[in-house]
Amino acid sequence: MKILVTGGAGFIGRWVVKRLLEDNNRVWVMDDLSNGSEENLKEFRNDPNLDVTIGDVKDVGVLSKLFNNNFDICIHLAASIIVQESIDNPRKTFENDVIGTFNILEEAKKHNTKFVFMSTCMVYDKASMGGAISETHPTKAASPYAGAKLAGENMTQSYYYAYGLPTVILRPFNTYGPYQKSTGEGGVISIFIQKELKCDFLNIYGDGTQTRDLMYVEDCADFVVQAAYSDEVNGEILNAGLGEDIAINELAGIICQVKGKIRNVKHIHPQSEILRLLCDYSKTKKLLGWKPKTSLIEGINKTRNWMKKSVGK
């Protein structure tokens, strides 16, 4: 098939592109490189089935030209994804994540291209202790980032119902693995591993009792691609995660054995913190037959080994 991946030079995008090429698809990547990097795609740059365009989802001219390729599927990963940045600069997040999504939906409608929208588990409201989060769990726009993603979800659903456009909305839980940034608000695992490798302090925001459901990136890419291929999930919202959560304090202890190197610090945005994230992916398992293959310990080890090599250790 002919498939466009916006944000394909990003962390998750890189793994989605890898999987699509392995499946012998013709793949186009569009990325403005604000979060992604051409280095992420270096492994595939000589593949004749890959075409890369440096462009912005807010540029309707570039989008219109790209969509003349008559894609079968558009996997829309491009977004401003940093929660604190959305709080500091909500306009940027709105323009990238809402207007950008609208622009692509308009092109998808013209060409009847299936539209796969990458949302986030950050749209969910707080969960009770012991409770897993399903797709019917209440949502809450606790940050402009979550608000923009919910707006994107609503626009995506409206094109399914109003125009019959095949769409699917994906809510992956916290994803980690090789090629993830280990600065700023990159994944907690990559940040902790980088600190541990450099013998620096691991900083835990707040009291560290907040939990996360952490999914290895290749499992996430498999989820995205399976949802893109399947007509059974058109019009649906789907969760994906490991199905197990872990407190950040415990996670830090697994990654760093030196207790004196772990410390709790003031939270940077406590108002948008979700205290418990545990994924119920039973709907996705039922509709796609998908389930994660990589345990947390296995995934941490794979990520640590990659990071050791990437820093020349």
C-alpha positions as CSV (number, residue, x, y, z in Angstrom):
1,M,0.0,0.0,0.0
2,K,0.9,3.7,-0.3
3,I,1.2,5.1,3.2
4,L,2.0,8.6,4.5
5,V,3.4,8.9,8.0
6,T,3.5,12.5,9.4
7,G,6.1,12.8,12.2
8,G,7.8,9.8,10.7
9,A,11.2,11.0,11.7
10,G,10.2,11.1,15.4
11,F,10.7,8.4,18.1
12,I,7.6,6.3,17.5
13,G,7.4,7.4,13.8
14,R,10.8,5.8,13.2
15,W,9.6,2.4,14.4
16,V,6.3,2.7,12.5
17,V,8.2,3.4,9.3
18,K,10.5,0.5,9.9
19,R,7.6,-1.9,10.3
20,L,5.8,-0.5,7.2
21,L,8.9,-0.9,5.1
22,E,9.4,-4.5,6.4
23,D,5.8,-5.2,5.2
24,N,6.8,-4.0,1.7
25,N,4.7,-0.9,1.7
26,R,5.6,2.3,-0.2
27,V,6.1,4.9,2.5
28,W,6.2,8.7,2.5
29,V,7.4,10.6,5.6
30,M,6.5,14.2,6.3
31,D,8.3,15.8,9.2
32,D,9.3,19.4,10.1
33,L,12.2,18.0,12.3
34,S,11.1,20.0,15.3
35,N,10.9,16.9,17.4
36,G,12.2,14.3,15.0
37,S,15.6,13.9,13.3
38,E,16.7,12.7,9.9
39,E,19.3,10.6,11.8
40,N,16.3,8.4,13.0
41,L,15.7,7.4,9.4
42,K,19.3,6.9,8.4
43,E,18.9,3.1,8.4
44,F,16.3,3.3,5.7
45,R,17.4,6.2,3.6
46,N,18.6,4.0,0.7
47,D,15.3,2.1,0.6
48,P,13.6,2.8,-2.7
49,N,10.2,2.5,-1.0
50,L,10.9,5.5,1.3
51,D,10.3,9.1,0.3
52,V,11.0,11.9,2.9
53,T,9.6,15.4,2.7
54,I,10.7,18.1,5.2
55,G,7.5,20.0,5.7
56,D,5.0,21.4,8.2
57,V,1.4,20.1,8.7
58,K,0.3,23.7,8.8
59,D,1.4,24.2,5.2
60,V,-1.6,23.2,3.1
61,G,0.3,23.6,-0.1
62,V,2.8,21.0,0.8
63,L,0.1,18.7,2.1
64,S,-2.0,19.1,-1.1
65,K,1.0,18.2,-3.2
66,L,1.8,15.2,-1.1
67,F,-1.7,13.8,-1.1
68,N,-1.7,13.8,-4.9
69,N,0.1,10.5,-4.4
70,N,-3.3,9.1,-3.5
71,F,-2.4,7.4,-0.2
72,D,-4.3,4.4,1.0
73,I,-3.5,5.3,4.6
74,C,-2.3,8.4,6.5
75,I,-0.8,7.7,10.0
76,H,-0.8,11.1,11.7
77,L,1.9,11.2,14.4
78,A,3.1,14.8,13.9
79,A,2.4,16.9,17.0
80,S,3.7,19.2,19.7
81,I,3.9,16.7,22.6
82,I,5.5,18.4,25.5
83,V,3.1,19.1,28.3
84,Q,5.0,22.0,29.9
85,E,5.5,23.6,26.5
86,S,1.8,23.5,25.9
87,I,1.2,25.2,29.3
88,D,3.8,27.9,28.5
89,N,2.8,28.3,24.8
90,P,-0.7,27.0,24.2
91,R,-1.0,28.7,20.8
92,K,1.8,26.7,19.3
93,T,0.3,23.4,20.6
94,F,-3.1,24.4,19.3
95,E,-1.9,25.3,15.9
96,N,0.2,22.2,15.4
97,D,-2.1,19.6,17.0
98,V,-5.5,21.0,16.1
99,I,-5.1,23.1,12.9
100,G,-2.5,20.7,11.6
101,T,-4.9,17.7,12.2
102,F,-7.7,19.6,10.5
103,N,-5.5,20.3,7.4
104,I,-4.7,16.6,7.0
105,L,-8.3,15.5,7.6
106,E,-9.3,17.8,4.8
107,E,-6.8,16.2,2.4
108,A,-7.7,12.7,3.6
109,K,-11.4,13.4,2.8
110,K,-10.6,14.6,-0.7
111,H,-8.7,11.3,-1.5
112,N,-10.7,8.9,0.8
113,T,-7.5,8.1,2.6
114,K,-7.8,6.2,5.9
115,F,-6.8,8.5,8.7
116,V,-5.0,7.1,11.8
117,F,-4.9,9.7,14.6
118,M,-2.3,9.3,17.3
119,S,-3.8,10.6,20.6
120,T,-2.4,9.9,24.1
121,C,-3.3,8.4,27.5
122,M,-2.8,11.9,28.8
123,V,-6.4,12.7,27.8
124,Y,-7.8,10.5,30.6
125,D,-9.1,11.8,34.0
126,K,-7.6,10.5,37.2
127,A,-8.2,6.8,37.8
128,S,-9.1,5.2,41.2
129,M,-6.5,3.1,42.8
130,G,-6.7,-0.5,41.5
131,G,-8.7,0.6,38.4
132,A,-7.5,0.1,34.9
133,I,-8.4,2.7,32.3
134,S,-10.5,1.6,29.3
135,E,-11.6,3.7,26.3
136,T,-14.8,4.6,28.1
137,H,-13.0,6.1,31.1
138,P,-13.8,9.9,31.6
139,T,-11.5,12.3,29.8
140,K,-10.1,15.6,31.2
141,A,-8.2,18.3,29.4
142,A,-5.8,18.9,32.3
143,S,-3.3,20.7,30.0
144,P,-3.5,22.5,26.6
145,Y,-1.7,19.4,25.2
146,A,-4.5,17.1,26.4
147,G,-7.1,19.6,25.2
148,A,-5.5,19.8,21.8
149,K,-5.5,16.0,21.5
150,L,-9.1,15.7,22.6
151,A,-10.0,18.4,19.9
152,G,-8.1,16.3,17.3
153,E,-10.0,13.2,18.4
154,N,-13.3,15.0,18.1
155,M,-12.5,16.3,14.6
156,T,-11.4,12.8,13.6
157,Q,-14.6,11.3,14.8
158,S,-16.6,14.0,13.1
159,Y,-15.1,13.1,9.7
160,Y,-16.0,9.4,10.3
161,Y,-19.6,10.2,11.0
162,A,-20.2,13.2,8.7
163,Y,-18.3,12.0,5.6
164,G,-17.8,8.3,6.1
165,L,-14.0,8.7,6.1
166,P,-12.3,5.6,7.6
167,T,-10.6,6.7,10.8
168,V,-9.2,5.2,14.0
169,I,-8.1,7.0,17.2
170,L,-5.2,5.5,19.1
171,R,-4.4,6.2,22.8
172,P,-1.1,4.5,23.5
173,F,0.1,4.6,27.1
174,N,3.7,5.7,28.0
175,T,6.0,4.4,25.3
176,Y,9.8,4.0,25.7
177,G,12.7,2.5,23.9
178,P,15.7,3.2,21.5
179,Y,15.7,6.5,19.7
180,Q,13.7,8.3,22.4
181,K,15.0,11.6,23.6
182,S,16.5,11.6,27.1
183,T,16.2,15.3,27.6
184,G,13.4,17.6,28.8
185,E,10.2,15.6,28.8
186,G,11.5,12.6,26.9
187,G,10.4,9.3,28.3
188,V,11.1,8.7,32.0
189,I,13.0,5.4,31.3
190,S,15.4,7.0,28.8
191,I,16.0,10.0,31.1
192,F,16.6,7.7,34.1
193,I,19.0,5.4,32.1
194,Q,20.9,8.4,30.8
195,K,21.3,9.7,34.3
196,E,22.4,6.3,35.6
197,L,24.9,5.8,32.8
198,K,26.4,9.2,33.6
199,C,26.3,8.6,37.4
200,D,24.1,11.6,37.8
201,F,21.1,12.0,40.2
202,L,17.8,10.6,39.1
203,N,15.2,13.3,39.8
204,I,11.6,12.1,40.6
205,Y,8.9,14.7,40.4
206,G,6.7,14.8,43.5
207,D,6.6,11.9,45.9
208,G,7.1,9.3,43.3
209,T,4.0,7.3,44.1
210,Q,2.4,8.1,40.7
211,T,2.3,5.0,38.5
212,R,2.9,4.6,34.8
213,D,2.0,1.8,32.3
214,L,5.2,1.5,30.2
215,M,5.0,0.0,26.7
216,Y,8.1,-0.9,24.6
217,V,8.2,1.1,21.3
218,E,8.2,-1.9,19.0
219,D,5.0,-3.1,20.6
220,C,3.5,0.4,20.1
221,A,4.6,0.4,16.4
222,D,2.9,-3.0,16.0
223,F,-0.3,-1.6,17.5
224,V,-0.3,1.5,15.2
225,V,0.4,-0.5,12.1
226,Q,-2.2,-3.2,12.9
227,A,-4.8,-0.6,13.5
228,A,-3.9,1.1,10.2
229,Y,-4.3,-2.1,8.3
230,S,-7.6,-3.2,9.9
231,D,-11.1,-2.2,8.6
232,E,-12.6,-3.7,11.7
233,V,-11.5,-0.8,13.9
234,N,-12.7,2.1,11.7
235,G,-14.6,4.6,13.8
236,E,-13.1,3.2,17.0
237,I,-10.9,4.5,19.9
238,L,-8.3,2.1,21.0
239,N,-5.9,1.8,24.0
240,A,-2.6,0.0,24.0
241,G,-0.2,-0.5,26.9
242,L,1.6,-3.2,28.9
243,G,-1.4,-3.8,31.1
244,E,0.9,-3.4,34.2
245,D,1.8,-0.2,36.1
246,I,4.7,0.7,38.2
247,A,5.4,3.5,40.7
248,I,8.1,5.9,39.6
249,N,10.0,5.3,42.8
250,E,10.1,1.6,42.1
251,L,11.1,2.2,38.5
252,A,14.0,4.4,39.6
253,G,15.2,1.7,41.9
254,I,15.2,-0.9,39.1
255,I,17.2,1.3,36.8
256,C,19.6,2.7,39.5
257,Q,20.8,0.4,42.3
258,V,22.5,3.3,44.1
259,K,19.8,4.7,46.5
260,G,21.8,7.8,47.2
261,K,21.6,8.8,43.5
262,I,17.7,9.0,43.6
263,R,16.0,12.1,44.9
264,N,12.5,13.7,44.9
265,V,12.1,17.2,43.5
266,K,9.3,19.7,43.2
267,H,6.8,18.8,40.4
268,I,7.0,21.0,37.3
269,H,3.3,20.8,36.5
270,P,1.4,19.0,39.3
271,Q,-1.9,20.3,38.0
272,S,-1.7,18.1,34.9
273,E,-0.3,15.0,36.7
274,I,-2.3,11.8,36.4
275,L,-1.5,9.8,39.6
276,R,-2.3,6.4,38.2
277,L,-2.0,5.1,34.6
278,L,-2.9,1.5,34.1
279,C,-4.0,0.4,30.6
280,D,-7.0,-1.8,29.9
281,Y,-6.3,-2.9,26.3
282,S,-9.0,-5.7,26.2
283,K,-10.9,-3.9,23.4
284,T,-7.8,-3.7,21.2
285,K,-7.0,-7.4,21.9
286,K,-10.5,-8.4,20.9
287,L,-10.6,-6.3,17.7
288,L,-7.0,-6.7,16.5
289,G,-5.7,-9.7,18.4
290,W,-2.9,-7.3,19.6
291,K,-1.1,-7.7,22.9
292,P,2.4,-6.5,24.0
293,K,5.3,-8.9,23.6
294,T,8.0,-7.1,25.6
295,S,8.2,-7.2,29.4
296,L,9.3,-4.1,31.3
297,I,12.6,-5.6,32.4
298,E,13.4,-6.8,28.9
299,G,12.5,-3.4,27.4
300,I,14.6,-1.6,29.9
301,N,17.6,-3.8,29.1
302,K,17.1,-3.3,25.4
303,T,16.9,0.4,25.8
304,R,20.0,0.5,28.1
305,N,22.1,-1.5,25.7
306,W,21.1,0.8,22.8
307,M,21.9,3.9,24.8
308,K,25.3,2.5,25.8
309,K,26.2,2.0,22.2
310,S,24.7,5.4,21.2
311,V,27.0,7.3,23.6
312,G,30.0,5.2,22.7
313,K,30.2,3.2,25.9
